[in-house]
Amino acid sequence: MLIKSFFSAIFYTPEILWIIRYLSFDSLHFTVKQFAKLFYSPEKL
C-alpha cells in the first residue's frame, strides 16, 4: 500500500513538477540497477 501511494505521488504530481518527477525516476532507476548488482551478475543485466 505504501508503494502504491509512492507511485501515485509520482504519476499524479502537477505538471510543474515534471523535472522533479523525471529526477525521481532517474534516481529510482539507478538505485534498482545498483540493487540488482547484489543479486545478478553483470552479464544478466
N, C-alpha and C positions, 0 to 999 in steps of 0.2 A: 504493500500500500504506500509506503514511503517512497519507493522507487517510482511508482505511478505518479505521485504528486510531483516528484522531481522532474520527470519528463514533461508533465503537464505545464509546469512553470516555464520550461524552456520553449515548448512549442507555442504557447499562448501568450508570450510576452508581447508588449506593444512593439510596433514596427520600429520605433526609435531606438529600441534596444537590440537591433539586429546584429550589430557588431559584437555586443556582449554575448549574444546567443552564439554567434559564429566562434568566438574565442572559447566559449564553454565546450562546444563540440570538439574543437581542435584539442583542447586540454584533455577532454574525456578520451578522445581517440589515442592520444599519446599515452595516457595512463593505462588504457586497455592493452596497448602494444607492449608496454613495459611489464604489465601484469602477466601477459601471455608468455613472455620470455621465461617466466619462472616455471612454466609447465610444458612448453613446447620448444623443440629445437628450432633454430633459425631456418632450417630447411623447410619446415612445415608452415612458416609464416609467409 
